[in-house]
């Protein structure tokens, strides 16, 4: 199957395929009206007739009323096209036409598959193209050779800007429009939605505020997060963490800052190719997820991809859901795509036990990471690297190993979490708590602070003290004890990755000193 990449030029590629007289083309998209408008415009510009077909309305020419349609089933419509539009005198290649057939995918039984093959061979010498439009077209093996699949992109910035202007023009005079310089931010907030979703969200914002102003931005972001989450495997985070919330990990934070600076027009002019992504491996609870959020920061939206949620029961469904999720990421770009616990879904993905589904999903993600031109930075986190395939690991620009925090990092983590809760670190004997939390993960250190607060509150104390922190620490059985063998295995693998902290004793030996050695 000749899979066309979802990029800015996809619409142009579709036009090229039609002008090149491909007999059958598959377009995958949920945006039926938008795709139809694009293809109809292509037909007009190329001097071709335009026909659309649905199971309910039949075959309709141009803007005819459905009453005048040919009521044809999926098999009959292909037979009709081959017979009625066959070359005649004066039209040696048949009447130039484009046929848009919607939702053929539920009828892909042997007779329909044979009919598509008949059309593929029968239209070879004609100036006619059949476009099969579906939100998810699971290509049968019999059709994979010669039929291109175009994954239609979500609306880009220019389309959404034009759509928003059209939306504003339709508003009644009673609705105040006052975006106060927030027009660009509102368009940015709409990215990642279909045209229908964008219109609906704008309408909801107007109804909620009785105006279209800066309040709409927060409303749209909240609704977009809900829409993206409900659509499947993606979760949208409009606000993320900052590096100041992370204790330790100075080398990782320095590299991430350099990677972010490399994504700019100035960097490109300097000859820099922006990094594709980073793989964070390490002990659970030591800051991998928080780092992913901090890398996105306040400048880029964060999309969390739940790879496990991609897998569906139907053949081809998992790959289609992966493509749809990546399509949303490209529409939202520039952004950070966070693949959490990547080993759980793609670890050892060989397809031996699932009919090859995991292998195909892995292939979809690998191909996308290699070929996408969208400004997307991928952050993958893993607790167990041993099951990840080498071809997946190689896709990441850098690999970092995050070990248990040492004394310096634990001191910083304690200060951060005490400060978050309105306490000053100077009010405590911090060195005693740092010593008591030896071997704790960053998450366990945070748990100590929270447990101390609960303990003091229950005892009706006016505030917590060092004793509360020490008592809370004494109740924790750290992962360093319960997962000692797993952590030892991680540290053994860590010689193939950079250390996340300059004073970390694990990681590739050549990288255990200053960041300048990088």
C-alpha positions in Angstrom: 0.0 0.0 0.0 1.4 3.4 -1.1 0.8 5.3 2.1 0.9 9.1 1.5 2.2 11.1 4.5 0.0 13.5 6.4 1.7 16.8 5.9 0.9 20.3 4.7 1.1 19.2 1.1 -1.4 16.3 1.4 -4.1 18.2 -0.5 -1.6 19.0 -3.3 -0.6 15.3 -3.4 -4.2 14.3 -3.7 -4.6 16.7 -6.7 -1.5 15.2 -8.3 -2.9 11.7 -7.9 -6.2 12.7 -9.6 -4.4 14.5 -12.4 -2.2 11.4 -12.9 -5.4 9.5 -13.5 -5.1 7.0 -10.6 -8.2 4.9 -11.1 -8.9 4.3 -7.4 -7.8 6.4 -4.4 -8.6 5.9 -0.7 -9.0 9.0 1.5 -9.1 8.6 5.3 -10.9 11.4 7.2 -13.8 12.1 9.5 -14.3 15.4 7.8 -16.7 14.4 5.0 -17.9 17.8 4.0 -14.5 19.3 3.9 -13.0 16.5 1.8 -16.0 16.6 -0.5 -15.5 20.4 -1.0 -11.8 19.9 -1.8 -12.4 17.1 -4.3 -15.3 19.0 -6.0 -13.0 22.0 -6.4 -10.4 19.8 -7.9 -13.0 18.4 -10.4 -14.0 21.9 -11.3 -10.4 23.1 -11.8 -9.7 20.0 -14.0 -12.8 20.3 -16.1 -14.3 17.0 -14.7 -17.8 16.1 -13.7 -18.3 15.4 -10.0 -20.4 12.6 -8.6 -21.0 11.6 -5.0 -22.4 8.3 -3.7 -23.8 7.1 -0.3 -25.7 4.0 0.5 -28.7 6.1 1.5 -28.8 8.7 -1.3 -27.3 6.8 -4.2 -25.2 8.3 -7.0 -25.7 12.1 -7.4 -24.2 14.4 -10.0 -22.9 17.7 -8.8 -25.6 19.5 -6.8 -28.5 17.4 -7.9 -31.3 16.7 -5.5 -31.1 13.2 -4.0 -34.5 12.4 -5.7 -32.8 12.3 -9.1 -30.1 9.9 -7.8 -29.4 6.4 -9.1 -30.2 4.1 -6.2 -27.3 1.7 -6.4 -25.8 -0.7 -3.9 -22.0 -0.8 -3.5 -21.6 -3.5 -6.1 -24.0 -2.0 -8.6 -22.4 1.5 -8.4 -19.0 0.2 -9.6 -20.8 -1.7 -12.4 -22.7 1.4 -13.4 -19.5 3.6 -13.5 -17.8 1.0 -15.7 -20.7 0.6 -18.1 -22.4 4.0 -18.3 -19.1 6.1 -18.4 -17.3 3.8 -20.8 -15.5 5.5 -23.8 -17.8 6.5 -26.6 -17.3 8.3 -29.9 -15.7 11.6 -29.3 -14.6 10.6 -25.8 -11.9 8.0 -26.3 -11.0 8.1 -22.6 -14.6 8.3 -21.3 -16.3 11.3 -19.8 -13.8 13.0 -17.5 -15.2 12.6 -14.0 -14.4 12.1 -10.3 -16.6 9.7 -8.3 -16.6 10.2 -4.5 -17.9 7.1 -2.8 -18.6 7.5 1.0 -18.4 4.8 3.6 -17.7 1.8 1.5 -15.6 0.3 4.3 -18.5 -1.6 6.1 -19.3 -3.4 2.8 -15.8 -4.8 2.1 -17.1 -8.3 1.4 -15.7 -10.5 -1.5 -18.2 -9.1 -4.1 -17.4 -5.4 -3.2 -13.6 -6.1 -3.1 -13.9 -7.7 -6.6 -15.9 -4.7 -7.8 -13.2 -2.3 -6.6 -10.6 -4.4 -8.4 -12.7 -4.4 -11.6 -12.8 -0.6 -11.3 -9.1 -0.4 -10.7 -8.3 -2.3 -13.9 -11.3 -1.0 -15.9 -10.5 2.7 -15.4 -6.8 2.4 -16.2 -7.1 4.1 -19.6 -9.9 6.5 -18.7 -9.9 10.1 -17.4 -12.0 8.9 -14.4 -11.1 8.4 -10.8 -13.0 6.7 -8.0 -12.2 8.2 -4.5 -13.3 6.0 -1.5 -13.8 8.2 1.5 -13.8 6.6 4.9 -12.8 7.5 8.5 -11.1 4.2 8.7 -10.5 2.1 5.6 -9.0 -1.3 6.5 -7.3 -2.1 3.2 -7.9 -5.8 2.2 -4.9 -7.7 1.0 -6.4 -7.9 -2.5 -6.3 -4.1 -2.9 -3.0 -3.2 -1.3 -1.1 -3.0 -4.6 -1.5 0.1 -6.6 -4.2 1.9 -4.5 -2.8 4.9 -2.7 -4.1 5.9 0.7 -4.2 9.6 1.6 -4.6 10.4 5.3 -6.3 13.8 5.0 -4.9 16.4 7.4 -6.9 18.3 10.0 -7.4 22.0 9.3 -4.3 24.1 9.5 -3.8 27.6 10.8 -4.9 29.3 7.6 -8.1 27.2 7.3 -9.0 27.8 10.9 -8.4 31.5 10.5 -10.7 31.7 7.5 -13.3 29.5 9.4 -13.2 31.8 12.4 -13.7 34.9 10.3 -16.7 33.2 8.6 -18.0 32.3 12.0 -17.7 35.9 13.2 -19.4 37.2 10.1 -22.4 35.0 10.9 -22.8 36.2 14.5 -25.8 38.5 15.2 -25.2 42.1 16.0 -26.1 41.5 19.6 -22.9 39.4 20.2 -19.8 41.5 21.0 -16.6 40.5 19.4 -13.6 41.8 21.3 -10.6 39.5 21.2 -8.2 42.4 22.1 -5.1 40.9 20.4 -6.1 37.3 21.3 -7.1 36.3 17.8 -3.9 34.4 17.1 -4.1 32.6 20.5 -7.7 31.6 19.8 -6.8 30.2 16.4 -3.9 28.3 18.1 -6.3 26.9 20.6 -8.5 25.6 17.8 -5.7 23.6 16.2 -6.2 19.9 16.5 -10.0 20.0 16.0 -12.0 19.3 12.9 -13.9 22.1 11.2 -17.2 20.8 12.7 -15.6 20.6 16.2 -14.1 24.1 15.9 -17.5 25.6 14.9 -19.2 23.8 17.7 -16.7 24.9 20.3 -16.8 28.6 19.2 -20.6 28.5 19.3 -20.5 27.1 22.9 -18.0 29.8 23.9 -20.3 32.5 22.6 -23.3 31.0 24.4 -21.4 30.7 27.6 -20.0 34.3 27.6 -22.6 36.0 25.4 -19.6 37.4 23.6 -16.5 36.3 21.7 -13.6 37.7 23.7 -10.5 36.5 25.4 -12.6 34.3 27.7 -13.2 32.1 24.7 -9.5 31.0 24.7 -9.7 29.2 28.0 -13.1 27.8 27.1 -11.8 26.4 23.8 -8.7 24.9 25.5 -10.9 23.1 28.1 -13.3 21.8 25.5 -10.4 20.7 23.2 -8.9 18.8 26.0 -12.2 17.0 26.5 -12.8 16.3 22.8 -9.2 15.0 22.2 -9.5 12.7 25.3 -12.8 11.3 24.3 -11.6 10.6 20.8 -9.3 7.8 22.0 -5.7 7.5 22.9 -4.7 11.2 23.3 -4.9 13.4 26.3 -4.3 17.2 26.0 -2.5 19.2 28.7 -3.0 22.9 28.1 -0.7 23.8 31.2 2.4 21.9 32.2 5.1 22.0 34.8 8.4 24.0 34.9 11.9 22.9 35.5 11.8 24.7 38.9 9.5 21.9 40.1 12.1 19.2 39.4 14.8 18.4 41.9 18.2 17.4 40.5 18.5 16.1 36.9 20.6 19.1 35.9 22.2 17.5 32.8 18.8 16.4 31.5 17.3 19.9 32.1 20.3 21.5 30.4 20.0 19.3 27.3 16.2 19.8 27.1 16.7 23.6 27.2 19.2 23.3 24.3 16.8 21.1 22.4 14.0 23.6 22.8 16.3 26.5 21.6 17.1 24.4 18.5 13.4 24.7 17.3 13.4 28.1 15.8 13.9 29.8 12.4 17.2 31.3 13.7 18.4 27.8 14.6 17.4 26.4 11.2 19.3 29.3 9.5 22.3 28.3 11.6 22.2 24.8 10.1 20.7 23.1 13.1 18.3 20.2 12.7 16.0 20.1 15.7 16.1 16.9 17.8 13.3 14.4 17.2 12.9 13.4 20.8 14.3 11.9 24.0 13.9 8.6 25.7 13.8 8.7 29.5 14.5 5.5 31.3 14.7 5.0 35.1 13.3 4.1 38.4 9.5 4.7 38.8 8.7 7.9 40.7 12.0 9.6 39.9 10.7 12.4 37.7 10.3 11.1 34.2 6.6 12.1 33.8 7.2 15.5 35.5 10.2 16.1 33.1 8.0 15.4 30.1 5.5 18.0 31.3 8.4 20.5 32.0 9.9 20.0 28.6 6.6 21.2 27.1 6.5 24.1 29.6 4.3 27.1 28.9 5.4 27.5 25.2 4.2 24.2 23.7 1.0 22.1 24.3 1.6 18.6 25.6 -0.2 15.6 24.2 0.0 12.3 26.1 -0.3 9.2 23.9 -1.7 6.1 25.6 -0.3 3.5 23.3 -2.3 0.8 25.1 -5.6 2.5 24.2 -4.7 2.3 20.5 -5.3 -1.4 20.3 -8.8 -2.4 19.0 -10.4 -5.7 18.4 -11.1 -5.2 14.6 -8.4 -5.9 12.0 -6.7 -2.7 11.1 -8.4 -0.7 13.8 -5.3 -0.3 15.9 -3.1 1.1 13.0 -6.0 3.5 12.0 -6.2 4.8 15.6 -2.5 5.3 15.7 -2.6 7.3 12.5 -5.5 9.4 13.7 -3.7 10.2 17.0 -0.6 11.2 15.1 -2.7 13.3 12.7 -4.0 15.3 15.7 -0.5 15.8 17.0 0.6 17.2 13.6 -2.4 19.6 13.6 -1.5 20.8 17.1 2.2 21.2 16.3 4.5 22.7 17.4 3.9 20.5 20.5 5.4 17.8 22.7 4.1 14.3 22.3 4.5 12.2 25.5 4.5 8.4 25.2 4.2 7.2 28.7 5.5 3.8 29.8 6.2 2.9 26.2 7.4 -0.5 27.0 4.0 -1.7 28.2 2.5 -1.5 24.7 5.5 -1.7 22.4 8.0 -3.6 24.4 9.0 -6.7 22.4 6.4 -5.9 19.8 6.8 -8.8 17.5 3.2 -9.7 16.9 3.6 -13.3 17.9 0.5 -13.3 20.2 -1.8 -10.7 18.7 -1.8 -11.5 15.0 0.9 -8.9 14.2 -1.1 -6.0 15.5 1.6 -4.7 17.9 4.2 -5.0 15.2 2.1 -3.0 12.7 1.3 -0.3 15.3 5.1 -0.1 16.1 5.8 0.2 12.4 3.3 3.0 12.1 4.9 5.0 14.9 8.4 4.3 13.7 7.6 5.4 10.1 5.9 8.5 11.4 8.9 9.5 13.6 11.2 9.0 10.7 9.2 10.9 8.1 7.1 13.6 9.7 8.2 17.1 9.1 5.9 18.6 11.7 7.7 20.3 14.7 6.8 17.7 17.2 9.2 16.7 20.0 8.6 13.2 21.3 9.3 12.3 24.9 9.0 8.6 25.7 9.3 7.3 29.3 10.0 3.7 30.2 10.6 1.8 33.5 11.9 -1.3 31.7 14.2 -0.8 28.7 15.0 -4.5 28.2 11.9 -5.3 26.2 12.2 -2.3 23.8 13.2 -3.1 20.2 16.5 -1.5 19.0 14.8 0.2 16.0 12.5 2.1 18.4 15.4 3.2 20.7 17.3 4.4 17.7 14.5 6.8 16.7 15.3 9.0 19.7 18.0 11.7 19.5 19.1 11.0 23.1 18.6 8.5 25.9 18.8 9.5 29.5 18.9 7.3 32.6 17.2 8.7 35.7 18.5 7.0 38.9 17.3 7.3 42.5 18.0 10.9 43.8 21.1 11.4 45.8 21.4 13.5 48.9 21.7 16.8 47.0 18.7 16.0 44.8 16.6 14.9 47.8 17.4 18.1 49.6 16.1 20.0 46.6 13.0 17.9 46.3 12.2 18.4 50.0 12.6 22.2 49.6 10.3 22.2 46.5 7.5 20.3 48.1 7.7 22.1 51.4 7.6 25.4 49.5 4.6 24.2 47.4 2.7 23.8 50.7 3.7 27.2 52.1 6.6 26.0 54.3 10.2 27.3 54.3 12.9 24.6 54.2 15.0 26.7 56.6 12.5 26.0 59.3 13.5 22.3 59.4 16.5 20.2 60.2 16.7 19.2 56.5 19.9 17.2 56.7 18.3 14.8 59.1 15.4 14.2 56.8 17.7 13.9 53.8 19.6 11.1 55.6 16.3 9.4 56.7 15.1 9.3 53.0 18.2 7.7 51.7 17.2 5.4 48.8 13.8 7.1 48.3 12.4 8.0 45.0 11.4 11.6 44.3 7.8 10.6 44.6 8.4 8.9 47.9 10.1 12.1 49.2 6.9 14.0 48.3 4.8 11.4 50.0 6.8 12.0 53.2 5.9 15.7 53.1 2.2 14.9 52.6 2.1 12.2 55.2 3.8 14.6 57.7 1.1 17.2 57.0 -1.7 14.7 57.6 0.0 13.5 60.8 0.3 17.0 62.2 -3.2 18.0 61.2 -4.7 14.9 62.9 -2.7 15.7 66.1 -4.2 19.3 66.0 -0.7 20.8 65.8 -0.3 24.4 64.5 2.3 23.2 61.9 4.6 20.4 61.0 8.1 20.0 62.3 11.2 17.9 61.6 9.8 15.1 63.9 6.7 14.8 61.7 8.9 14.4 58.6 11.2 11.8 60.2 8.2 9.9 61.6 6.6 9.8 58.1 9.9 8.7 56.5 10.2 5.8 59.0 6.9 4.4 57.7 8.0 4.1 54.1 9.3 0.9 52.5 11.1 2.4 49.5 11.2 0.9 46.0 14.9 0.6 46.5 14.1 -2.4 48.7 11.1 -3.8 47.0 12.5 -3.5 43.5 16.2 -4.0 44.2 16.8 -6.6 41.5 14.9 -4.6 38.9 16.8 -1.4 39.8 20.1 -3.3 39.5 19.2 -4.4 36.0 18.3 -0.9 35.0 21.6 0.4 36.3 23.4 -2.3 34.3 21.6 -1.1 31.1 22.3 2.5 32.0 25.8 2.3 30.7 24.2 2.9 27.2 22.5 6.1 28.2 23.4 9.5 29.5 23.1 10.2 33.2 20.4 12.7 34.0 22.4 14.3 36.9 26.0 15.5 36.9 26.7 13.8 40.3 25.0 10.6 39.2 27.3 7.5 39.4 25.2 5.5 36.9 25.0 6.1 33.2 27.5 6.0 30.4 31.0 6.6 31.9 32.0 9.2 29.4 29.1 11.4 30.4 29.4 11.3 34.2 31.2 14.6 34.5 30.3 18.1 33.5 27.6 18.9 30.9 30.4 20.4 28.8 31.6 16.9 28.0 28.4 16.4 25.9 
